[in-house]
Amino acid sequence: MVLVGGEPGIGKSRLDGVLRERLAEEPHLVLRYQCSPYHLHSALYPFVEQFERAAGFAREDGAVTSWTR
């Protein structure tokens, strides 16, 4: 697992590109999350959204439904 963070312009995207090139021939799974100005007050929003989709939760499911699936 890799978490890359930092100020704009320090080379995060370049580092990501080099890592992807080196892993291109290796079996791997890429999960990529990015921040959004629309979800400033929910730090884990991208992860939670992906987890809910993978678990088959629907937006209209309540907490009880989500926990009992």
mmCIF file of the N, C-alpha and C atoms, coordinates in Angstrom:
data_MODEL
# 
_entry.id   MODEL 
# 
loop_
_atom_site.group_PDB 
_atom_site.id 
_atom_site.type_symbol 
_atom_site.label_atom_id 
_atom_site.label_alt_id 
_atom_site.label_comp_id 
_atom_site.label_asym_id 
_atom_site.label_entity_id 
_atom_site.label_seq_id 
_atom_site.pdbx_PDB_ins_code 
_atom_site.Cartn_x 
_atom_site.Cartn_y 
_atom_site.Cartn_z 
_atom_site.occupancy 
_atom_site.B_iso_or_equiv 
_atom_site.pdbx_formal_charge 
_atom_site.auth_seq_id 
_atom_site.auth_comp_id 
_atom_site.auth_asym_id 
_atom_site.auth_atom_id 
_atom_site.pdbx_PDB_model_num 
ATOM 1   N N  . MET A 1 1  ? 0.848   -1.149 0.000   1.00 0.00 ? 1  MET A N  1 
ATOM 2   C CA . MET A 1 1  ? 0.000   0.000  0.000   1.00 0.00 ? 1  MET A CA 1 
ATOM 3   C C  . MET A 1 1  ? 0.902   1.222  0.000   1.00 0.00 ? 1  MET A C  1 
ATOM 4   N N  . VAL A 1 2  ? 0.493   2.196  -0.774  1.00 0.00 ? 2  VAL A N  1 
ATOM 5   C CA . VAL A 1 2  ? 1.255   3.433  -0.872  1.00 0.00 ? 2  VAL A CA 1 
ATOM 6   C C  . VAL A 1 2  ? 0.294   4.604  -0.723  1.00 0.00 ? 2  VAL A C  1 
ATOM 7   N N  . LEU A 1 3  ? 0.653   5.542  0.115   1.00 0.00 ? 3  LEU A N  1 
ATOM 8   C CA . LEU A 1 3  ? -0.087  6.790  0.247   1.00 0.00 ? 3  LEU A CA 1 
ATOM 9   C C  . LEU A 1 3  ? 0.888   7.904  -0.085  1.00 0.00 ? 3  LEU A C  1 
ATOM 10  N N  . VAL A 1 4  ? 0.539   8.682  -1.095  1.00 0.00 ? 4  VAL A N  1 
ATOM 11  C CA . VAL A 1 4  ? 1.404   9.789  -1.509  1.00 0.00 ? 4  VAL A CA 1 
ATOM 12  C C  . VAL A 1 4  ? 0.635   11.080 -1.284  1.00 0.00 ? 4  VAL A C  1 
ATOM 13  N N  . GLY A 1 5  ? 1.231   11.983 -0.552  1.00 0.00 ? 5  GLY A N  1 
ATOM 14  C CA . GLY A 1 5  ? 0.604   13.272 -0.302  1.00 0.00 ? 5  GLY A CA 1 
ATOM 15  C C  . GLY A 1 5  ? 1.660   14.350 -0.225  1.00 0.00 ? 5  GLY A C  1 
ATOM 16  N N  . GLY A 1 6  ? 1.252   15.572 -0.442  1.00 0.00 ? 6  GLY A N  1 
ATOM 17  C CA . GLY A 1 6  ? 2.197   16.676 -0.351  1.00 0.00 ? 6  GLY A CA 1 
ATOM 18  C C  . GLY A 1 6  ? 1.704   17.888 -1.100  1.00 0.00 ? 6  GLY A C  1 
ATOM 19  N N  . GLU A 1 7  ? 2.507   18.905 -1.055  1.00 0.00 ? 7  GLU A N  1 
ATOM 20  C CA . GLU A 1 7  ? 2.184   20.168 -1.707  1.00 0.00 ? 7  GLU A CA 1 
ATOM 21  C C  . GLU A 1 7  ? 2.176   20.004 -3.224  1.00 0.00 ? 7  GLU A C  1 
ATOM 22  N N  . PRO A 1 8  ? 1.397   20.842 -3.913  1.00 0.00 ? 8  PRO A N  1 
ATOM 23  C CA . PRO A 1 8  ? 1.383   20.807 -5.374  1.00 0.00 ? 8  PRO A CA 1 
ATOM 24  C C  . PRO A 1 8  ? 2.772   21.071 -5.943  1.00 0.00 ? 8  PRO A C  1 
ATOM 25  N N  . GLY A 1 9  ? 3.107   20.327 -6.987  1.00 0.00 ? 9  GLY A N  1 
ATOM 26  C CA . GLY A 1 9  ? 4.350   20.577 -7.709  1.00 0.00 ? 9  GLY A CA 1 
ATOM 27  C C  . GLY A 1 9  ? 5.582   19.857 -7.201  1.00 0.00 ? 9  GLY A C  1 
ATOM 28  N N  . ILE A 1 10 ? 5.441   18.947 -6.225  1.00 0.00 ? 10 ILE A N  1 
ATOM 29  C CA . ILE A 1 10 ? 6.640   18.281 -5.708  1.00 0.00 ? 10 ILE A CA 1 
ATOM 30  C C  . ILE A 1 10 ? 6.942   16.960 -6.422  1.00 0.00 ? 10 ILE A C  1 
ATOM 31  N N  . GLY A 1 11 ? 6.088   16.562 -7.380  1.00 0.00 ? 11 GLY A N  1 
ATOM 32  C CA . GLY A 1 11 ? 6.375   15.368 -8.164  1.00 0.00 ? 11 GLY A CA 1 
ATOM 33  C C  . GLY A 1 11 ? 5.558   14.136 -7.811  1.00 0.00 ? 11 GLY A C  1 
ATOM 34  N N  . LYS A 1 12 ? 4.410   14.307 -7.189  1.00 0.00 ? 12 LYS A N  1 
ATOM 35  C CA . LYS A 1 12 ? 3.573   13.155 -6.830  1.00 0.00 ? 12 LYS A CA 1 
ATOM 36  C C  . LYS A 1 12 ? 3.108   12.408 -8.075  1.00 0.00 ? 12 LYS A C  1 
ATOM 37  N N  . SER A 1 13 ? 2.650   13.121 -9.070  1.00 0.00 ? 13 SER A N  1 
ATOM 38  C CA . SER A 1 13 ? 2.162   12.483 -10.296 1.00 0.00 ? 13 SER A CA 1 
ATOM 39  C C  . SER A 1 13 ? 3.295   11.795 -11.042 1.00 0.00 ? 13 SER A C  1 
ATOM 40  N N  . ARG A 1 14 ? 4.458   12.391 -11.054 1.00 0.00 ? 14 ARG A N  1 
ATOM 41  C CA . ARG A 1 14 ? 5.625   11.785 -11.708 1.00 0.00 ? 14 ARG A CA 1 
ATOM 42  C C  . ARG A 1 14 ? 6.000   10.480 -11.010 1.00 0.00 ? 14 ARG A C  1 
ATOM 43  N N  . LEU A 1 15 ? 6.008   10.500 -9.701  1.00 0.00 ? 15 LEU A N  1 
ATOM 44  C CA . LEU A 1 15 ? 6.298   9.297  -8.925  1.00 0.00 ? 15 LEU A CA 1 
ATOM 45  C C  . LEU A 1 15 ? 5.283   8.197  -9.230  1.00 0.00 ? 15 LEU A C  1 
ATOM 46  N N  . ASP A 1 16 ? 4.012   8.562  -9.303  1.00 0.00 ? 16 ASP A N  1 
ATOM 47  C CA . ASP A 1 16 ? 2.947   7.622  -9.643  1.00 0.00 ? 16 ASP A CA 1 
ATOM 48  C C  . ASP A 1 16 ? 3.189   7.015  -11.030 1.00 0.00 ? 16 ASP A C  1 
ATOM 49  N N  . GLY A 1 17 ? 3.551   7.834  -11.977 1.00 0.00 ? 17 GLY A N  1 
ATOM 50  C CA . GLY A 1 17 ? 3.811   7.350  -13.338 1.00 0.00 ? 17 GLY A CA 1 
ATOM 51  C C  . GLY A 1 17 ? 4.966   6.367  -13.394 1.00 0.00 ? 17 GLY A C  1 
ATOM 52  N N  . VAL A 1 18 ? 6.041   6.657  -12.702 1.00 0.00 ? 18 VAL A N  1 
ATOM 53  C CA . VAL A 1 18 ? 7.210   5.767  -12.681 1.00 0.00 ? 18 VAL A CA 1 
ATOM 54  C C  . VAL A 1 18 ? 6.846   4.436  -12.020 1.00 0.00 ? 18 VAL A C  1 
ATOM 55  N N  . LEU A 1 19 ? 6.121   4.487  -10.933 1.00 0.00 ? 19 LEU A N  1 
ATOM 56  C CA . LEU A 1 19 ? 5.700   3.263  -10.250 1.00 0.00 ? 19 LEU A CA 1 
ATOM 57  C C  . LEU A 1 19 ? 4.816   2.414  -11.149 1.00 0.00 ? 19 LEU A C  1 
ATOM 58  N N  . ARG A 1 20 ? 3.884   3.036  -11.844 1.00 0.00 ? 20 ARG A N  1 
ATOM 59  C CA . ARG A 1 20 ? 3.006   2.303  -12.771 1.00 0.00 ? 20 ARG A CA 1 
ATOM 60  C C  . ARG A 1 20 ? 3.807   1.649  -13.891 1.00 0.00 ? 20 ARG A C  1 
ATOM 61  N N  . GLU A 1 21 ? 4.795   2.352  -14.426 1.00 0.00 ? 21 GLU A N  1 
ATOM 62  C CA . GLU A 1 21 ? 5.638   1.781  -15.479 1.00 0.00 ? 21 GLU A CA 1 
ATOM 63  C C  . GLU A 1 21 ? 6.373   0.544  -14.978 1.00 0.00 ? 21 GLU A C  1 
ATOM 64  N N  . ARG A 1 22 ? 6.923   0.621  -13.798 1.00 0.00 ? 22 ARG A N  1 
ATOM 65  C CA . ARG A 1 22 ? 7.694   -0.500 -13.249 1.00 0.00 ? 22 ARG A CA 1 
ATOM 66  C C  . ARG A 1 22 ? 6.820   -1.693 -12.899 1.00 0.00 ? 22 ARG A C  1 
ATOM 67  N N  . LEU A 1 23 ? 5.569   -1.450 -12.560 1.00 0.00 ? 23 LEU A N  1 
ATOM 68  C CA . LEU A 1 23 ? 4.665   -2.534 -12.197 1.00 0.00 ? 23 LEU A CA 1 
ATOM 69  C C  . LEU A 1 23 ? 3.841   -3.057 -13.373 1.00 0.00 ? 23 LEU A C  1 
ATOM 70  N N  . ALA A 1 24 ? 4.008   -2.481 -14.540 1.00 0.00 ? 24 ALA A N  1 
ATOM 71  C CA . ALA A 1 24 ? 3.158   -2.808 -15.686 1.00 0.00 ? 24 ALA A CA 1 
ATOM 72  C C  . ALA A 1 24 ? 3.111   -4.303 -15.991 1.00 0.00 ? 24 ALA A C  1 
ATOM 73  N N  . GLU A 1 25 ? 4.198   -5.010 -15.862 1.00 0.00 ? 25 GLU A N  1 
ATOM 74  C CA . GLU A 1 25 ? 4.253   -6.432 -16.187 1.00 0.00 ? 25 GLU A CA 1 
ATOM 75  C C  . GLU A 1 25 ? 3.961   -7.334 -14.997 1.00 0.00 ? 25 GLU A C  1 
ATOM 76  N N  . GLU A 1 26 ? 3.802   -6.757 -13.811 1.00 0.00 ? 26 GLU A N  1 
ATOM 77  C CA . GLU A 1 26 ? 3.547   -7.538 -12.599 1.00 0.00 ? 26 GLU A CA 1 
ATOM 78  C C  . GLU A 1 26 ? 2.046   -7.580 -12.309 1.00 0.00 ? 26 GLU A C  1 
ATOM 79  N N  . PRO A 1 27 ? 1.551   -8.718 -11.805 1.00 0.00 ? 27 PRO A N  1 
ATOM 80  C CA . PRO A 1 27 ? 0.139   -8.735 -11.397 1.00 0.00 ? 27 PRO A CA 1 
ATOM 81  C C  . PRO A 1 27 ? -0.067  -7.820 -10.186 1.00 0.00 ? 27 PRO A C  1 
ATOM 82  N N  . HIS A 1 28 ? -1.029  -6.932 -10.272 1.00 0.00 ? 28 HIS A N  1 
ATOM 83  C CA . HIS A 1 28 ? -1.285  -5.997 -9.187  1.00 0.00 ? 28 HIS A CA 1 
ATOM 84  C C  . HIS A 1 28 ? -2.675  -5.407 -9.319  1.00 0.00 ? 28 HIS A C  1 
ATOM 85  N N  . LEU A 1 29 ? -3.129  -4.768 -8.286  1.00 0.00 ? 29 LEU A N  1 
ATOM 86  C CA . LEU A 1 29 ? -4.420  -4.099 -8.257  1.00 0.00 ? 29 LEU A CA 1 
ATOM 87  C C  . LEU A 1 29 ? -4.173  -2.632 -7.942  1.00 0.00 ? 29 LEU A C  1 
ATOM 88  N N  . VAL A 1 30 ? -4.782  -1.769 -8.714  1.00 0.00 ? 30 VAL A N  1 
ATOM 89  C CA . VAL A 1 30 ? -4.628  -0.334 -8.484  1.00 0.00 ? 30 VAL A CA 1 
ATOM 90  C C  . VAL A 1 30 ? -5.952  0.233  -7.995  1.00 0.00 ? 30 VAL A C  1 
ATOM 91  N N  . LEU A 1 31 ? -5.931  0.833  -6.835  1.00 0.00 ? 31 LEU A N  1 
ATOM 92  C CA . LEU A 1 31 ? -7.059  1.594  -6.319  1.00 0.00 ? 31 LEU A CA 1 
ATOM 93  C C  . LEU A 1 31 ? -6.547  3.013  -6.157  1.00 0.00 ? 31 LEU A C  1 
ATOM 94  N N  . ARG A 1 32 ? -7.140  3.929  -6.862  1.00 0.00 ? 32 ARG A N  1 
ATOM 95  C CA . ARG A 1 32 ? -6.653  5.305  -6.849  1.00 0.00 ? 32 ARG A CA 1 
ATOM 96  C C  . ARG A 1 32 ? -7.744  6.219  -6.311  1.00 0.00 ? 32 ARG A C  1 
ATOM 97  N N  . TYR A 1 33 ? -7.402  6.983  -5.299  1.00 0.00 ? 33 TYR A N  1 
ATOM 98  C CA . TYR A 1 33 ? -8.338  7.894  -4.673  1.00 0.00 ? 33 TYR A CA 1 
ATOM 99  C C  . TYR A 1 33 ? -7.793  9.308  -4.764  1.00 0.00 ? 33 TYR A C  1 
ATOM 100 N N  . GLN A 1 34 ? -8.685  10.258 -5.010  1.00 0.00 ? 34 GLN A N  1 
ATOM 101 C CA . GLN A 1 34 ? -8.281  11.657 -5.052  1.00 0.00 ? 34 GLN A CA 1 
ATOM 102 C C  . GLN A 1 34 ? -9.239  12.485 -4.211  1.00 0.00 ? 34 GLN A C  1 
ATOM 103 N N  . CYS A 1 35 ? -8.725  13.552 -3.676  1.00 0.00 ? 35 CYS A N  1 
ATOM 104 C CA . CYS A 1 35 ? -9.551  14.472 -2.902  1.00 0.00 ? 35 CYS A CA 1 
ATOM 105 C C  . CYS A 1 35 ? -10.479 15.228 -3.843  1.00 0.00 ? 35 CYS A C  1 
ATOM 106 N N  . SER A 1 36 ? -11.556 15.731 -3.284  1.00 0.00 ? 36 SER A N  1 
ATOM 107 C CA . SER A 1 36 ? -12.511 16.509 -4.064  1.00 0.00 ? 36 SER A CA 1 
ATOM 108 C C  . SER A 1 36 ? -12.939 17.730 -3.260  1.00 0.00 ? 36 SER A C  1 
ATOM 109 N N  . PRO A 1 37 ? -13.040 18.867 -3.905  1.00 0.00 ? 37 PRO A N  1 
ATOM 110 C CA . PRO A 1 37 ? -13.496 20.055 -3.182  1.00 0.00 ? 37 PRO A CA 1 
ATOM 111 C C  . PRO A 1 37 ? -14.956 19.931 -2.735  1.00 0.00 ? 37 PRO A C  1 
ATOM 112 N N  . TYR A 1 38 ? -15.688 18.954 -3.282  1.00 0.00 ? 38 TYR A N  1 
ATOM 113 C CA . TYR A 1 38 ? -17.083 18.755 -2.912  1.00 0.00 ? 38 TYR A CA 1 
ATOM 114 C C  . TYR A 1 38 ? -17.246 17.958 -1.617  1.00 0.00 ? 38 TYR A C  1 
ATOM 115 N N  . HIS A 1 39 ? -16.165 17.342 -1.139  1.00 0.00 ? 39 HIS A N  1 
ATOM 116 C CA . HIS A 1 39 ? -16.239 16.503 0.054   1.00 0.00 ? 39 HIS A CA 1 
ATOM 117 C C  . HIS A 1 39 ? -15.152 16.881 1.059   1.00 0.00 ? 39 HIS A C  1 
ATOM 118 N N  . LEU A 1 40 ? -14.989 18.163 1.301   1.00 0.00 ? 40 LEU A N  1 
ATOM 119 C CA . LEU A 1 40 ? -13.942 18.664 2.190   1.00 0.00 ? 40 LEU A CA 1 
ATOM 120 C C  . LEU A 1 40 ? -14.089 18.171 3.632   1.00 0.00 ? 40 LEU A C  1 
ATOM 121 N N  . HIS A 1 41 ? -15.297 17.912 4.062   1.00 0.00 ? 41 HIS A N  1 
ATOM 122 C CA . HIS A 1 41 ? -15.527 17.538 5.458   1.00 0.00 ? 41 HIS A CA 1 
ATOM 123 C C  . HIS A 1 41 ? -15.632 16.034 5.652   1.00 0.00 ? 41 HIS A C  1 
ATOM 124 N N  . SER A 1 42 ? -15.208 15.261 4.665   1.00 0.00 ? 42 SER A N  1 
ATOM 125 C CA . SER A 1 42 ? -15.263 13.802 4.760   1.00 0.00 ? 42 SER A CA 1 
ATOM 126 C C  . SER A 1 42 ? -13.953 13.240 4.206   1.00 0.00 ? 42 SER A C  1 
ATOM 127 N N  . ALA A 1 43 ? -12.957 13.131 5.057   1.00 0.00 ? 43 ALA A N  1 
ATOM 128 C CA . ALA A 1 43 ? -11.615 12.737 4.618   1.00 0.00 ? 43 ALA A CA 1 
ATOM 129 C C  . ALA A 1 43 ? -11.576 11.358 3.966   1.00 0.00 ? 43 ALA A C  1 
ATOM 130 N N  . LEU A 1 44 ? -12.435 10.464 4.376   1.00 0.00 ? 44 LEU A N  1 
ATOM 131 C CA . LEU A 1 44 ? -12.418 9.096  3.843   1.00 0.00 ? 44 LEU A CA 1 
ATOM 132 C C  . LEU A 1 44 ? -13.460 8.874  2.754   1.00 0.00 ? 44 LEU A C  1 
ATOM 133 N N  . TYR A 1 45 ? -14.055 9.922  2.240   1.00 0.00 ? 45 TYR A N  1 
ATOM 134 C CA . TYR A 1 45 ? -15.136 9.803  1.262   1.00 0.00 ? 45 TYR A CA 1 
ATOM 135 C C  . TYR A 1 45 ? -14.791 8.884  0.084   1.00 0.00 ? 45 TYR A C  1 
ATOM 136 N N  . PRO A 1 46 ? -13.663 9.046  -0.593  1.00 0.00 ? 46 PRO A N  1 
ATOM 137 C CA . PRO A 1 46 ? -13.388 8.168  -1.741  1.00 0.00 ? 46 PRO A CA 1 
ATOM 138 C C  . PRO A 1 46 ? -13.296 6.690  -1.340  1.00 0.00 ? 46 PRO A C  1 
ATOM 139 N N  . PHE A 1 47 ? -12.670 6.412  -0.220  1.00 0.00 ? 47 PHE A N  1 
ATOM 140 C CA . PHE A 1 47 ? -12.539 5.036  0.244   1.00 0.00 ? 47 PHE A CA 1 
ATOM 141 C C  . PHE A 1 47 ? -13.901 4.451  0.617   1.00 0.00 ? 47 PHE A C  1 
ATOM 142 N N  . VAL A 1 48 ? -14.704 5.203  1.346   1.00 0.00 ? 48 VAL A N  1 
ATOM 143 C CA . VAL A 1 48 ? -16.019 4.727  1.776   1.00 0.00 ? 48 VAL A CA 1 
ATOM 144 C C  . VAL A 1 48 ? -16.907 4.468  0.560   1.00 0.00 ? 48 VAL A C  1 
ATOM 145 N N  . GLU A 1 49 ? -16.885 5.351  -0.419  1.00 0.00 ? 49 GLU A N  1 
ATOM 146 C CA . GLU A 1 49 ? -17.671 5.157  -1.635  1.00 0.00 ? 49 GLU A CA 1 
ATOM 147 C C  . GLU A 1 49 ? -17.280 3.860  -2.344  1.00 0.00 ? 49 GLU A C  1 
ATOM 148 N N  . GLN A 1 50 ? -15.991 3.609  -2.497  1.00 0.00 ? 50 GLN A N  1 
ATOM 149 C CA . GLN A 1 50 ? -15.529 2.403  -3.167  1.00 0.00 ? 50 GLN A CA 1 
ATOM 150 C C  . GLN A 1 50 ? -15.905 1.169  -2.362  1.00 0.00 ? 50 GLN A C  1 
ATOM 151 N N  . PHE A 1 51 ? -15.767 1.231  -1.058  1.00 0.00 ? 51 PHE A N  1 
ATOM 152 C CA . PHE A 1 51 ? -16.114 0.115  -0.188  1.00 0.00 ? 51 PHE A CA 1 
ATOM 153 C C  . PHE A 1 51 ? -17.604 -0.197 -0.280  1.00 0.00 ? 51 PHE A C  1 
ATOM 154 N N  . GLU A 1 52 ? -18.446 0.828  -0.270  1.00 0.00 ? 52 GLU A N  1 
ATOM 155 C CA . GLU A 1 52 ? -19.891 0.613  -0.388  1.00 0.00 ? 52 GLU A CA 1 
ATOM 156 C C  . GLU A 1 52 ? -20.259 -0.028 -1.720  1.00 0.00 ? 52 GLU A C  1 
ATOM 157 N N  . ARG A 1 53 ? -19.640 0.408  -2.803  1.00 0.00 ? 53 ARG A N  1 
ATOM 158 C CA . ARG A 1 53 ? -19.907 -0.203 -4.109  1.00 0.00 ? 53 ARG A CA 1 
ATOM 159 C C  . ARG A 1 53 ? -19.476 -1.660 -4.115  1.00 0.00 ? 53 ARG A C  1 
ATOM 160 N N  . ALA A 1 54 ? -18.291 -1.953 -3.578  1.00 0.00 ? 54 ALA A N  1 
ATOM 161 C CA . ALA A 1 54 ? -17.783 -3.324 -3.550  1.00 0.00 ? 54 ALA A CA 1 
ATOM 162 C C  . ALA A 1 54 ? -18.668 -4.227 -2.690  1.00 0.00 ? 54 ALA A C  1 
ATOM 163 N N  . ALA A 1 55 ? -19.248 -3.687 -1.618  1.00 0.00 ? 55 ALA A N  1 
ATOM 164 C CA . ALA A 1 55 ? -20.092 -4.461 -0.717  1.00 0.00 ? 55 ALA A CA 1 
ATOM 165 C C  . ALA A 1 55 ? -21.526 -4.579 -1.224  1.00 0.00 ? 55 ALA A C  1 
ATOM 166 N N  . GLY A 1 56 ? -21.869 -3.826 -2.259  1.00 0.00 ? 56 GLY A N  1 
ATOM 167 C CA . GLY A 1 56 ? -23.211 -3.883 -2.814  1.00 0.00 ? 56 GLY A CA 1 
ATOM 168 C C  . GLY A 1 56 ? -24.239 -3.058 -2.065  1.00 0.00 ? 56 GLY A C  1 
ATOM 169 N N  . PHE A 1 57 ? -23.790 -2.094 -1.283  1.00 0.00 ? 57 PHE A N  1 
ATOM 170 C CA . PHE A 1 57 ? -24.710 -1.217 -0.572  1.00 0.00 ? 57 PHE A CA 1 
ATOM 171 C C  . PHE A 1 57 ? -25.301 -0.211 -1.553  1.00 0.00 ? 57 PHE A C  1 
ATOM 172 N N  . ALA A 1 58 ? -26.554 0.119  -1.340  1.00 0.00 ? 58 ALA A N  1 
ATOM 173 C CA . ALA A 1 58 ? -27.202 1.150  -2.148  1.00 0.00 ? 58 ALA A CA 1 
ATOM 174 C C  . ALA A 1 58 ? -27.289 2.425  -1.337  1.00 0.00 ? 58 ALA A C  1 
ATOM 175 N N  . ARG A 1 59 ? -27.324 3.544  -2.003  1.00 0.00 ? 59 ARG A N  1 
ATOM 176 C CA . ARG A 1 59 ? -27.367 4.847  -1.349  1.00 0.00 ? 59 ARG A CA 1 
ATOM 177 C C  . ARG A 1 59 ? -28.568 4.940  -0.404  1.00 0.00 ? 59 ARG A C  1 
ATOM 178 N N  . GLU A 1 60 ? -29.689 4.331  -0.806  1.00 0.00 ? 60 GLU A N  1 
ATOM 179 C CA . GLU A 1 60 ? -30.900 4.424  0.014   1.00 0.00 ? 60 GLU A CA 1 
ATOM 180 C C  . GLU A 1 60 ? -30.945 3.425  1.172   1.00 0.00 ? 60 GLU A C  1 
ATOM 181 N N  . ASP A 1 61 ? -29.976 2.513  1.243   1.00 0.00 ? 61 ASP A N  1 
ATOM 182 C CA . ASP A 1 61 ? -29.902 1.584  2.372   1.00 0.00 ? 61 ASP A CA 1 
ATOM 183 C C  . ASP A 1 61 ? -29.625 2.344  3.654   1.00 0.00 ? 61 ASP A C  1 
ATOM 184 N N  . GLY A 1 62 ? -30.298 1.969  4.705   1.00 0.00 ? 62 GLY A N  1 
ATOM 185 C CA . GLY A 1 62 ? -30.041 2.559  6.006   1.00 0.00 ? 62 GLY A CA 1 
ATOM 186 C C  . GLY A 1 62 ? -28.888 1.826  6.680   1.00 0.00 ? 62 GLY A C  1 
ATOM 187 N N  . ALA A 1 63 ? -28.480 2.304  7.840   1.00 0.00 ? 63 ALA A N  1 
ATOM 188 C CA . ALA A 1 63 ? -27.370 1.693  8.567   1.00 0.00 ? 63 ALA A CA 1 
ATOM 189 C C  . ALA A 1 63 ? -27.665 0.255  8.944   1.00 0.00 ? 63 ALA A C  1 
ATOM 190 N N  . VAL A 1 64 ? -28.889 -0.017 9.350   1.00 0.00 ? 64 VAL A N  1 
ATOM 191 C CA . VAL A 1 64 ? -29.245 -1.385 9.753   1.00 0.00 ? 64 VAL A CA 1 
ATOM 192 C C  . VAL A 1 64 ? -29.156 -2.327 8.561   1.00 0.00 ? 64 VAL A C  1 
ATOM 193 N N  . THR A 1 65 ? -29.666 -1.921 7.414   1.00 0.00 ? 65 THR A N  1 
ATOM 194 C CA . THR A 1 65 ? -29.598 -2.754 6.216   1.00 0.00 ? 65 THR A CA 1 
ATOM 195 C C  . THR A 1 65 ? -28.156 -3.025 5.837   1.00 0.00 ? 65 THR A C  1 
ATOM 196 N N  . SER A 1 66 ? -27.306 -2.007 5.883   1.00 0.00 ? 66 SER A N  1 
ATOM 197 C CA . SER A 1 66 ? -25.897 -2.161 5.527   1.00 0.00 ? 66 SER A CA 1 
ATOM 198 C C  . SER A 1 66 ? -25.199 -3.164 6.451   1.00 0.00 ? 66 SER A C  1 
ATOM 199 N N  . TRP A 1 67 ? -25.498 -3.106 7.733   1.00 0.00 ? 67 TRP A N  1 
ATOM 200 C CA . TRP A 1 67 ? -24.832 -3.988 8.701   1.00 0.00 ? 67 TRP A CA 1 
ATOM 201 C C  . TRP A 1 67 ? -25.340 -5.425 8.614   1.00 0.00 ? 67 TRP A C  1 
ATOM 202 N N  . THR A 1 68 ? -26.560 -5.628 8.128   1.00 0.00 ? 68 THR A N  1 
ATOM 203 C CA . THR A 1 68 ? -27.115 -6.989 8.109   1.00 0.00 ? 68 THR A CA 1 
ATOM 204 C C  . THR A 1 68 ? -26.871 -7.698 6.793   1.00 0.00 ? 68 THR A C  1 
ATOM 205 N N  . ARG A 1 69 ? -26.339 -7.059 5.817   1.00 0.00 ? 69 ARG A N  1 
ATOM 206 C CA . ARG A 1 69 ? -26.063 -7.728 4.531   1.00 0.00 ? 69 ARG A CA 1 
ATOM 207 C C  . ARG A 1 69 ? -24.879 -8.619 4.618   1.00 0.00 ? 69 ARG A C  1 
# 
